[in-house]
Amino acid sequence: MQSVAADLSTLLADVAPRLVRITAFIAGGVFAANVAVAFGLVRYVAGIAGWLTRPANLPDEVGTAILTTAASTTAGYATLAEYRESGLLDDRATLVAVVMNTFFGFVQHVFTYYVPVLIPILGVTTGAVYVGARAGIALFISVTGVVAGGLLLSEGNVDRSALADIDATGPEDDDRDARERVRDAAGKSWGTLRRIVPRLALVYTVVIWVVSTYDVAALTAVAEPITGVLGLPGAAVPVIAVFTLDTTAGAVTLAETEASIFATRTAVASLLIGSILSFAVSTFRRSIPFQYGIWGASFGTKVIVVNTALKLVFIAATVALLLAPVW
């Protein structure tokens, strides 16, 4: 019993200072993100959406949905679903708009997860390169949507007469003063911290305990053939395996690995490979319930297939670029 208590005390003494440091970064990042949203920064970032729709042969009003996605993925998708149900967009045009949405959905995660949570865990250099890689992937997917719209869509895919039955004015102006916006941002930040920090503390503690107690690489050998073929260090095996199940835990696993083992590019490549393998988990855990809820089973399946296929292609290309022998 004394041995268990001593081990637990040692574990907590190791975890607590790191957790406090990460929590402080997360708190600052989440608050800054909510202030940025409250003062309309997300809308400025997403302002490019309007002129993206014209080369894709889509109505300007579709830009409203794309802009909304940067603030709320659910709201953006729901707006597109309304356009499809009203007849403004047919299935092909809707799929093109969904693909174009990708980068703007990513923008939302920059403010709510990548900057306030992931970068503090990974460190500035690795975190910034990873987030930059994910941003580039999302941007190329959105550009693919624009190109596809220009090649595959015509007036026959859009019924502009349906606009008369749609409220496409977008979100109303925010008339709160600066103090109210900051106060609301602080309230939202506290709610986010109450949700994230306990989970992070549990995941962090368990991961540190498992990594320090067990031979994780032996338990997760399913990833070893991939790392061997790609020339990644053996330490990438547990990172990929854990990242497959939980992105935050995977980032923690990487952060706890000795810095000399990973170059920035191999660290980022390992996380991207983990994200490829995690699609199976995330599809059943999140994508199917969300997409089926928005579109129904039939069209929702098409959206999932298209989104997943494009992500796989561009993530694989990014991994190949990162691991190219020219570096």
C-alpha positions in Angstrom: 0.0 0.0 0.0 2.8 2.4 0.9 4.5 1.6 -2.4 1.3 2.4 -4.3 0.9 5.7 -2.4 4.5 6.6 -3.1 4.1 5.8 -6.8 0.9 7.9 -6.9 2.6 10.8 -5.1 5.5 10.7 -7.6 3.1 10.6 -10.5 1.1 13.6 -9.3 4.3 15.5 -8.5 5.4 15.0 -12.1 2.0 15.7 -13.7 0.8 18.7 -11.6 3.3 21.4 -12.6 3.0 20.5 -16.3 -0.8 20.5 -16.0 -0.8 23.9 -14.3 1.4 25.3 -17.0 -0.8 23.9 -19.8 -4.0 25.0 -18.1 -2.7 28.6 -17.8 -1.9 28.6 -21.6 -5.3 27.1 -22.4 -7.2 29.6 -20.2 -5.4 32.5 -21.9 -5.9 31.1 -25.3 -9.6 30.3 -24.8 -10.4 33.7 -23.4 -8.5 35.4 -26.3 -10.4 33.3 -28.7 -13.8 34.1 -27.2 -13.0 37.8 -27.2 -12.0 37.6 -30.9 -15.3 35.9 -31.7 -17.2 38.4 -29.6 -15.7 41.3 -31.5 -16.3 39.8 -34.9 -12.8 38.7 -35.9 -14.1 35.3 -37.2 -16.3 37.1 -39.6 -13.4 39.1 -41.0 -11.3 35.9 -41.4 -14.2 34.3 -43.3 -15.0 37.3 -45.4 -13.2 35.8 -48.4 -16.1 33.3 -48.7 -18.3 35.7 -50.7 -16.1 35.9 -53.8 -15.2 32.2 -53.7 -18.7 31.3 -54.6 -18.8 33.0 -58.0 -15.9 31.0 -59.6 -17.7 27.9 -58.3 -20.9 28.9 -60.1 -22.8 29.2 -56.8 -25.0 32.1 -55.7 -23.5 34.7 -53.5 -25.9 33.7 -50.7 -24.0 30.4 -50.3 -21.2 32.6 -49.0 -23.4 33.3 -46.0 -23.4 29.6 -45.1 -19.7 29.3 -45.6 -19.1 32.4 -43.4 -21.4 31.0 -40.7 -19.4 27.8 -40.7 -16.4 29.7 -39.4 -18.4 30.6 -36.3 -20.5 27.4 -36.0 -20.2 24.3 -38.1 -23.7 23.2 -37.2 -25.2 26.6 -38.2 -23.2 26.6 -41.5 -24.3 23.0 -42.4 -27.8 23.7 -41.4 -27.9 26.8 -43.7 -26.7 24.6 -46.6 -29.3 22.0 -45.8 -32.0 24.7 -45.9 -30.7 25.8 -49.4 -30.8 22.2 -50.6 -34.3 21.5 -49.2 -35.6 24.7 -50.7 -34.3 23.7 -54.1 -31.8 26.5 -54.4 -29.0 23.9 -54.6 -29.2 20.4 -56.1 -27.2 17.5 -54.6 -24.1 18.2 -56.8 -24.1 21.9 -55.9 -24.6 21.1 -52.3 -21.6 18.7 -52.2 -19.4 21.4 -53.9 -20.5 23.9 -51.2 -19.8 21.3 -48.5 -16.3 20.8 -49.8 -15.7 24.6 -50.0 -16.8 24.8 -46.4 -13.8 22.7 -45.2 -11.3 25.6 -44.6 -13.9 27.7 -42.8 -14.8 24.9 -40.5 -11.1 24.6 -39.8 -11.0 28.3 -38.9 -13.5 27.7 -36.1 -11.2 24.9 -34.7 -8.2 27.2 -34.8 -9.9 29.5 -32.3 -11.6 26.8 -30.2 -9.0 24.0 -30.1 -5.8 24.3 -32.1 -4.5 27.5 -30.6 -5.8 27.4 -27.1 -5.3 23.6 -26.5 -3.1 21.8 -29.0 -0.2 24.3 -29.5 0.3 24.7 -25.7 0.6 20.9 -25.4 2.9 20.4 -28.5 5.0 23.5 -28.1 5.1 26.6 -30.3 7.3 25.1 -33.1 5.7 21.7 -33.5 2.3 23.0 -32.8 2.5 25.8 -35.3 3.8 23.5 -38.0 1.1 21.0 -37.4 -1.7 23.6 -37.3 -0.2 25.1 -40.5 -0.2 21.7 -42.2 -3.8 21.2 -41.2 -4.7 24.7 -42.5 -3.0 24.0 -45.8 -4.8 20.7 -46.2 -8.2 22.4 -45.4 -7.4 25.2 -47.8 -6.5 22.9 -50.7 -9.7 20.9 -50.1 -11.7 24.2 -50.3 -9.9 25.2 -53.4 -10.7 21.8 -54.9 -14.3 22.6 -54.2 -14.1 25.9 -56.1 -12.4 24.2 -59.0 -15.0 21.4 -59.0 -17.8 23.9 -59.0 -16.3 25.8 -61.9 -16.0 22.5 -63.9 -19.1 20.6 -62.9 -21.8 23.2 -62.0 -24.0 25.3 -64.2 -27.2 27.2 -63.9 -29.0 23.9 -64.0 -27.7 23.0 -60.6 -29.0 26.2 -59.0 -32.6 27.4 -58.8 -32.3 31.1 -58.0 -36.0 31.6 -57.8 -36.0 29.6 -54.6 -34.2 32.6 -52.9 -37.5 34.3 -52.5 -38.4 31.7 -49.8 -35.1 31.8 -48.0 -33.9 34.2 -45.3 -30.3 34.6 -46.5 -29.5 37.8 -44.5 -27.1 36.0 -42.2 -26.6 36.7 -38.5 -27.9 40.0 -37.1 -25.5 42.8 -36.0 -24.2 42.5 -32.4 -25.3 45.6 -30.5 -23.5 44.7 -27.2 -21.0 47.2 -25.8 -17.3 46.2 -25.3 -17.7 45.4 -21.6 -20.6 43.1 -22.2 -18.7 41.3 -25.0 -15.7 40.8 -22.7 -17.9 39.6 -19.9 -19.7 37.1 -22.1 -16.3 35.9 -23.5 -15.1 35.3 -19.9 -18.3 33.3 -19.1 -17.9 31.2 -22.2 -14.2 30.7 -21.4 -15.0 29.5 -17.9 -17.6 27.0 -19.3 -15.0 25.8 -21.8 -12.3 25.3 -19.1 -14.7 23.4 -16.9 -15.3 21.0 -19.8 -11.7 20.7 -21.1 -9.5 20.8 -18.0 -10.9 17.9 -16.0 -10.8 15.7 -19.1 -7.3 16.9 -20.0 -6.1 16.3 -16.4 -7.5 12.7 -16.5 -6.1 12.0 -19.9 -2.7 13.5 -19.1 -2.4 11.6 -15.9 -3.4 8.3 -17.5 -1.1 8.7 -20.5 1.9 9.6 -18.3 1.2 6.6 -16.1 0.8 4.2 -19.0 3.9 5.5 -20.8 6.0 5.3 -17.6 4.6 1.9 -16.6 4.1 -0.2 -19.7 5.8 -0.9 -23.0 3.2 1.1 -25.0 4.9 0.2 -28.3 4.4 -3.5 -27.6 0.7 -2.9 -26.9 0.2 -0.8 -30.1 2.3 -2.7 -32.6 -0.5 -2.3 -35.2 1.1 1.0 -36.1 4.6 -0.3 -36.3 4.5 -1.5 -40.0 3.4 2.0 -41.0 6.3 3.7 -39.1 8.8 1.2 -40.4 7.8 1.7 -44.1 7.9 5.5 -43.7 11.2 5.6 -41.7 9.7 7.2 -38.6 11.3 6.6 -35.2 10.0 3.7 -33.1 8.6 6.3 -30.6 6.1 7.3 -33.3 4.2 4.0 -32.7 2.6 5.0 -29.4 2.0 8.5 -30.6 0.1 7.3 -33.7 -1.8 4.7 -31.7 -2.9 7.1 -29.0 -3.7 9.9 -31.4 -5.9 7.5 -33.3 -8.2 7.2 -30.3 -7.9 10.8 -28.9 -6.1 13.7 -30.5 -5.4 15.5 -27.2 -4.0 12.4 -25.6 -1.9 11.7 -28.7 -0.5 15.2 -28.5 0.4 14.7 -24.8 2.1 11.4 -25.7 4.2 13.2 -28.3 5.0 16.1 -25.9 6.2 13.6 -23.3 8.6 11.9 -25.7 12.2 13.0 -25.6 12.7 16.0 -27.9 15.8 14.5 -29.5 13.9 11.6 -30.9 11.6 13.6 -33.1 12.5 16.3 -35.7 9.6 18.7 -36.2 8.7 17.2 -39.5 8.6 13.6 -38.2 6.6 14.7 -35.2 4.0 16.4 -37.5 4.0 13.4 -39.9 3.3 11.1 -36.9 0.3 13.2 -35.8 -1.0 13.3 -39.4 -0.8 9.6 -39.8 -2.6 9.2 -36.5 -5.3 11.5 -37.8 -5.7 9.3 -40.9 -6.1 6.2 -38.7 -8.5 8.1 -36.4 -11.0 8.6 -39.2 -12.6 5.2 -38.6 -13.1 6.2 -34.9 -14.2 9.7 -35.5 -16.6 8.7 -38.3 -18.6 6.5 -36.0 -18.2 8.7 -32.9 -19.0 12.1 -34.5 -19.4 12.2 -38.3 -22.3 9.8 -38.8 -24.5 11.2 -36.0 -23.8 14.8 -37.1 -24.1 14.4 -40.9 -27.1 12.0 -40.7 -28.8 14.5 -38.4 -28.2 17.4 -40.8 -28.8 15.6 -44.2 -30.5 12.2 -43.5 -28.8 8.9 -44.1 -28.6 8.9 -47.9 -27.1 12.3 -48.6 -25.3 12.3 -45.3 -23.4 9.2 -46.4 -22.3 11.0 -49.6 -21.1 13.9 -47.6 -19.0 11.6 -45.3 -17.5 9.7 -48.2 -16.5 12.9 -50.1 -15.1 14.6 -47.0 -13.2 11.6 -45.9 -11.8 10.8 -49.3 -10.5 14.3 -49.8 -8.9 14.5 -46.4 -7.2 11.1 -46.9 -5.7 12.2 -50.2 -4.4 15.6 -49.0 -3.2 14.3 -45.6 -1.3 11.5 -47.3 0.2 14.0 -49.8 1.3 16.2 -46.9 2.9 13.3 -45.1 4.8 12.3 -48.2 6.0 15.9 -48.6 7.1 16.0 -44.9 9.0 12.7 -45.2 10.5 13.4 -48.7 14.3 12.7 -48.7 15.1 16.2 -49.8 14.7 17.5 -46.3 
